[in-house]
Amino acid sequence: MKSTSSRPAALLMALVLALSPAIAPQPAVAAAEGAASRSASTFSQQDLDRLLAPIALYPDPLLAQILMASTYPLEVVEAARWVKANPKVTGSALETAMSKQSWDPAVKALTAVPQVLQQMNDNLDWMQKLGDAFLAQQQEVMSTVQSLRARADAAGNLKTTEQQVVTTRAQGSEKIYVIESPKPEVVYVPTYNPAVVYGSWWYPVPPYAVYPPAYVYPPGLAFATGAVVGAAIWGAMNWGWGHSDVNVNVNRYNSFNRTNISNSNWTHNVDHRRGVAYRDQNVARQYNRGGDLQAAQARENFRGRAESGRSELKGMDRAQIDDRVREADRRGRGDAATDRRGQAGERGPGAPGGDRFEGGGRGEGGGRFEGRGEQRGAGIADRSAGGGFSGVGHGAATREASQRGSSSRADMGGRGGGPQAGFAGGGGRAGGAAGGGGFRGGGGRGR
């Protein structure tokens, strides 16, 4: 008998399950919503402006490195922790240390610029969205960088200084901005307020910031002491005709990573993603991780149904709740009966200390059918689904099984010799002698 203390929890669970079908989205609606989401971009232009505003004015090689590394958020976190624990490892010692790490080369490279790595680690939501946007909408990301640089130029905040060289070139009707360090082996990371440096911010929602909220920004762009990176930063922005993308500076890459590659095209390595779900469905399918998004969506749907169920409970009085619980109980009993009828090889309890039989007629407690009793058992099993006995024991089948059991018992002279199994007819119930075995029909029980 179930304890009364567990009864309320069981009733509440049954009620939530009963409510779920009523509040679940209809297939046609779900399909329409899925089609709409696929037709729209994952990130709007406002999203891209907000994500890229904090880094659009970084020098091109550093910006390229950040975009690549952001597609591997878990490894960035690991690298940031390593750098924090090893602040004095630089230069050739850093190259040697990184050769022993399993992170993607794009992540390893940023260990030469601890400030940037720490910013990414401290702003995980921003970093993951940045990487997802780069994978899903690379052209839009590159175009957004150029439009932000044009705004900073118009506001008088993008100029050549001792720490950076800003050049422009015409590409069709567009002006392309290139930002580079005057010394390739040194990187100067600019500090600026992304809500001000581009002029008056044009959205009601402010851009992301990579510094704490209380941080006091200097006017325009400010630069700290340059970080000597050697060949560590090997990313390259390719502002080509109509196909802006990120490339690899092969010579610098080989020098830092101690390899000998020749392909300058960067490609995302799904193995370094470490199971992090892709936000965009097309990207998830491309890298065979569609199940990640589906699982996340399933969790969100369940949470939504549970919240709706709780909200509905709050508006019910006691009588209404009792009615809904009784309805859930009825559904539960119906489902359980269906499961019992459809499950092949259901076990029936035997006599105390005796055998229970399933499937092909072998007893768990030891002992098998012998002689004519075993043949009768096989005959009944043939009528059940999958060789079990759960399909016998209701209606005409019960009576037939009972008659067969009685016939077998008479033929074998009572119980068939004590330890051997026997069939006891009557009402669809088959029972064995003590120490023997019993079979349960679909509607009876063995004893």
QUIZI-V543489 format. One record per residue. N is the residue number from 1. BURIAL is b if it has 24 or more other ideal C-beta (glycine too) atoms within 12 Angstrom, else e. D_FIRST is the distance of its C-alpha to the first C-alpha in whole Angstrom. Layout:
N:BURIAL:D_FIRST / N:BURIAL:D_FIRST
//
This chain:
1:e:0 / 2:e:4 / 3:e:7 / 4:e:9 / 5:e:12 / 6:e:11 / 7:e:11 / 8:e:15 / 9:e:16 / 10:e:14 / 11:b:16 / 12:e:19 / 13:e:19 / 14:b:18 / 15:b:21 / 16:b:24 / 17:b:23 / 18:b:24 / 19:b:27 / 20:b:28 / 21:e:30 / 22:e:32 / 23:e:33 / 24:e:34 / 25:e:38 / 26:e:39 / 27:e:41 / 28:e:44 / 29:e:44 / 30:e:43 / 31:e:45 / 32:e:48 / 33:e:47 / 34:e:47 / 35:e:50 / 36:e:52 / 37:e:50 / 38:e:52 / 39:e:55 / 40:e:56 / 41:b:56 / 42:b:54 / 43:b:56 / 44:e:58 / 45:e:62 / 46:e:61 / 47:b:58 / 48:b:60 / 49:b:63 / 50:b:60 / 51:b:59 / 52:b:63 / 53:b:65 / 54:b:64 / 55:b:65 / 56:b:68 / 57:b:71 / 58:b:70 / 59:b:72 / 60:b:72 / 61:b:71 / 62:b:68 / 63:b:67 / 64:b:66 / 65:b:65 / 66:b:62 / 67:b:61 / 68:b:61 / 69:b:59 / 70:b:56 / 71:b:55 / 72:b:53 / 73:b:52 / 74:b:49 / 75:b:52 / 76:b:54 / 77:b:52 / 78:b:52 / 79:b:56 / 80:b:56 / 81:e:54 / 82:b:57 / 83:b:60 / 84:e:59 / 85:e:58 / 86:e:61 / 87:e:64 / 88:e:67 / 89:e:67 / 90:e:69 / 91:e:72 / 92:e:72 / 93:e:69 / 94:b:67 / 95:b:68 / 96:e:67 / 97:b:64 / 98:b:63 / 99:e:63 / 100:e:61 / 101:b:58 / 102:e:56 / 103:b:56 / 104:b:58 / 105:b:62 / 106:b:62 / 107:b:59 / 108:b:61 / 109:b:64 / 110:b:63 / 111:b:63 / 112:b:67 / 113:b:66 / 114:b:63 / 115:b:64 / 116:b:63 / 117:b:60 / 118:b:58 / 119:b:59 / 120:b:57 / 121:b:54 / 122:b:54 / 123:b:54 / 124:e:51 / 125:e:50 / 126:b:54 / 127:b:54 / 128:b:52 / 129:b:53 / 130:b:56 / 131:b:56 / 132:b:54 / 133:b:57 / 134:b:59 / 135:b:57 / 136:b:57 / 137:b:60 / 138:b:62 / 139:e:66 / 140:b:64 / 141:b:64 / 142:b:67 / 143:b:69 / 144:b:67 / 145:b:68 / 146:b:72 / 147:b:71 / 148:b:70 / 149:b:73 / 150:b:75 / 151:b:74 / 152:b:75 / 153:b:78 / 154:e:79 / 155:b:78 / 156:e:80 / 157:b:77 / 158:b:78 / 159:e:81 / 160:e:82 / 161:e:82 / 162:e:83 / 163:b:79 / 164:b:79 / 165:e:81 / 166:b:80 / 167:e:82 / 168:e:82 / 169:e:83 / 170:e:83 / 171:e:81 / 172:e:82 / 173:e:81 / 174:e:79 / 175:e:80 / 176:b:78 / 177:b:77 / 178:b:77 / 179:b:76 / 180:b:77 / 181:b:78 / 182:e:81 / 183:e:80 / 184:b:78 / 185:e:77 / 186:b:76 / 187:b:73 / 188:b:73 / 189:b:70 / 190:b:71 / 191:b:69 / 192:b:69 / 193:b:68 / 194:b:66 / 195:b:66 / 196:e:70 / 197:b:72 / 198:b:72 / 199:e:73 / 200:e:71 / 201:e:67 / 202:e:67 / 203:e:63 / 204:e:61 / 205:e:59 / 206:e:61 / 207:b:61 / 208:b:59 / 209:b:60 / 210:b:60 / 211:b:61 / 212:e:59 / 213:e:59 / 214:e:62 / 215:e:64 / 216:e:67 / 217:e:69 / 218:e:73 / 219:e:75 / 220:e:75 / 221:b:74 / 222:e:74 / 223:b:74 / 224:e:73 / 225:e:75 / 226:b:75 / 227:b:72 / 228:e:74 / 229:b:72 / 230:b:74 / 231:b:73 / 232:b:69 / 233:b:69 / 234:b:70 / 235:b:69 / 236:b:71 / 237:b:71 / 238:b:73 / 239:b:74 / 240:e:76 / 241:e:77 / 242:e:74 / 243:e:71 / 244:b:71 / 245:b:68 / 246:b:67 / 247:b:69 / 248:b:70 / 249:b:73 / 250:e:73 / 251:e:75 / 252:b:73 / 253:b:70 / 254:e:72 / 255:b:73 / 256:b:70 / 257:b:67 / 258:e:70 / 259:e:69 / 260:e:72 / 261:e:71 / 262:e:73 / 263:e:71 / 264:e:71 / 265:e:68 / 266:b:65 / 267:e:62 / 268:b:58 / 269:e:56 / 270:e:53 / 271:e:52 / 272:b:53 / 273:b:50 / 274:e:47 / 275:e:45 / 276:b:46 / 277:b:45 / 278:b:48 / 279:b:48 / 280:b:51 / 281:b:49 / 282:e:53 / 283:b:53 / 284:b:49 / 285:e:50 / 286:e:53 / 287:b:52 / 288:e:49 / 289:b:46 / 290:e:45 / 291:e:42 / 292:b:42 / 293:b:43 / 294:e:40 / 295:e:37 / 296:e:38 / 297:e:39 / 298:e:35 / 299:e:34 / 300:e:36 / 301:e:35 / 302:e:31 / 303:e:32 / 304:e:34 / 305:b:31 / 306:e:29 / 307:e:32 / 308:e:32 / 309:b:29 / 310:e:29 / 311:e:32 / 312:e:31 / 313:e:28 / 314:e:30 / 315:e:32 / 316:e:29 / 317:e:29 / 318:e:25 / 319:e:25 / 320:e:26 / 321:b:24 / 322:e:21 / 323:e:23 / 324:b:23 / 325:b:19 / 326:e:19 / 327:e:22 / 328:b:20 / 329:e:17 / 330:e:19 / 331:e:21 / 332:e:18 / 333:e:17 / 334:e:20 / 335:e:21 / 336:e:18 / 337:e:20 / 338:e:23 / 339:e:22 / 340:b:21 / 341:b:24 / 342:e:26 / 343:e:25 / 344:e:27 / 345:b:26 / 346:b:22 / 347:b:21 / 348:b:20 / 349:b:18 / 350:b:21 / 351:b:21 / 352:e:20 / 353:e:22 / 354:b:24 / 355:b:24 / 356:b:23 / 357:b:25 / 358:b:26 / 359:b:29 / 360:e:32 / 361:b:31 / 362:b:30 / 363:b:27 / 364:e:26 / 365:b:26 / 366:e:29 / 367:b:31 / 368:e:33 / 369:b:34 / 370:e:37 / 371:e:40 / 372:b:39 / 373:b:36 / 374:b:36 / 375:e:38 / 376:b:36 / 377:b:33 / 378:b:35 / 379:b:36 / 380:b:33 / 381:b:32 / 382:e:35 / 383:b:34 / 384:b:31 / 385:e:31 / 386:e:32 / 387:b:32 / 388:b:28 / 389:b:26 / 390:b:24 / 391:b:27 / 392:b:27 / 393:b:26 / 394:b:26 / 395:e:29 / 396:e:32 / 397:b:31 / 398:b:28 / 399:e:31 / 400:b:33 / 401:b:31 / 402:b:30 / 403:e:34 / 404:b:35 / 405:b:32 / 406:e:34 / 407:e:37 / 408:b:36 / 409:b:35 / 410:e:38 / 411:e:40 / 412:b:39 / 413:e:39 / 414:e:36 / 415:b:33 / 416:b:36 / 417:e:36 / 418:e:33 / 419:b:32 / 420:b:33 / 421:b:30 / 422:b:31 / 423:b:30 / 424:b:28 / 425:b:29 / 426:e:28 / 427:e:26 / 428:b:25 / 429:b:23 / 430:b:25 / 431:b:24 / 432:b:26 / 433:b:27 / 434:e:26 / 435:b:27 / 436:b:28 / 437:b:26 / 438:b:24 / 439:b:24 / 440:b:22 / 441:b:24 / 442:b:23 / 443:b:21 / 444:b:20 / 445:b:18 / 446:b:20 / 447:b:19
//
